[in-house]
Amino acid sequence: MSEVTYNRLRTTDPARWTTAALAWRRWAALAGALCGEFAPLVERLRAAWSGAAAEAAVTRLAAVRRRLVLFRLLCWRVDQVLSEFAAALSRARALLDRARAVSAPAEPALDQPDLAGALRVAADADASATARLAELSALPVAPAEPRRPDCTATPAQIRQWWDGLTPAERMWLLGDEPASVAGLDGVPAADRDLANRLLLAERRDYLLRTGVDVDKLRGLDRLAGRLESEGGPRAYLMGLDVGNDGRAVVAFGDPDRAANVLTHVPGMTADLADLDHELVRAERVAARATELGPAAATSAVAWLGYDAPDFLNEAWSARQAEEGAAGLRRFQEGLRAGHEGPAATQTVLGHSYGSLVVGKAATGALDADRVVFVGSPGVGVDSARELTVPADKVFASTSISDPIQYAAVSPGTVARHLLPGSPPTGPADELWFGHNPSDAEFGARVFDSQWNAGHLGYWDPGRPALDALARITLGGTP
């Protein structure tokens, strides 16, 4: 590691590190394709050959496959490190450009705030990348203590167990027992990403074996495509379940190393088949927050960790929100437990029915510094004071063109707002699940959205709502 100076940063091209990260990601993909050939190869060998020599050959093939799995893990780890390093250098260059714009035509002074911040961001990133890459020299070894956390362990206890393992033991678990790690809240996001990526092909094969749900399979393939994408912030697959409608948790940027972390909770009809829409929304907030606040890293998580309602007859009930609230609380607790360095500003955003999930979670011990309700049908309470998050950290917005605000409790009110020939008389205060959080009397800090956002346009680029969400994520005001 060498000293970061103004001249070195000025001539640094973050794209070179992004290109290097992508090369390692492609090597992992190639090794994955080779791994996929081993199972049918072994089956054909056993069908045509038996005896001691055949068993020796199978054992040898298994050893080669394990080495390929280890190679994939190492490739993905380098990809993670270099991707985060490139992202940090891009933020440092943005700060440097600000400093140069203010000082032009002269070079900025070293004590100029943006320049000082740029050098600090670059130096911290350099030190972190150096330390993480140094850990890759350890060869996997089975844990000396075979015990695993039981189902009652808290995320903090799980993190304590994980930290008690050596880098070599962690790598062994990721390669040999990825399913035991992939869904553990408290295990660092980067490690869960490795485990879930290893399991991705297996889950696709499961869908094919159990009867193809074409839409779900396409959704899984789109998710896999985003994980390999060469554009945007690096994606971290923190959870994946292909049962029922499918669930997934995907972060953009490493939440364990970000100063600001947004958890995006989607609403009705969200499932694996159309997860890509939710990924775009979360990614846009992360990207815009990074543009507005490059001094600190921001990560956004698309959290589809609950069974969202498929139809209105399910969405009329709070049952699925109540079930999802428990999982959301644990996930947030896991984010806190897995974080490196100073605590992040954790924001939880609920959209549509997802706002009810967040509201239910926030009536208990939700580990969030801020909550945001967007396009809400009500959040299960009638006042921000009923939430455990301070009222001045509760934000809400509903576009005037969003039809959800007319879903009032009273059938007569619904008719008055929605029937043909009866133009809306204005937003209803009492919605299906309680007082409208975007009404001043609820007590949240209401921010403006563009009038034509409808129900899904809050994340449209270049519009007021997206900027407001980014500023809230950064810990500021809309």
JOTASUL-V595772 format. One line per field, one symbol per residue. burial: # if it has 24 or more other C-alpha atoms within 12 Angstrom, else .. A space follows every 50 residues. Layout:
# JOTASUL-V595772
burial: ???
This chain:
# JOTASUL-V595772
burial: ...#.#..##...##.##.##########.##..#..#...#........ .......#..#...##.################################# .......#.....#############.##..##..#...#.......... ...######.##..#.################################## ####..#........##.###.##.###...###########..###### ################################################## #########.....####.####################....####### #############..###################.####.########## .########...##..#.........#############..######### ..########...############..#
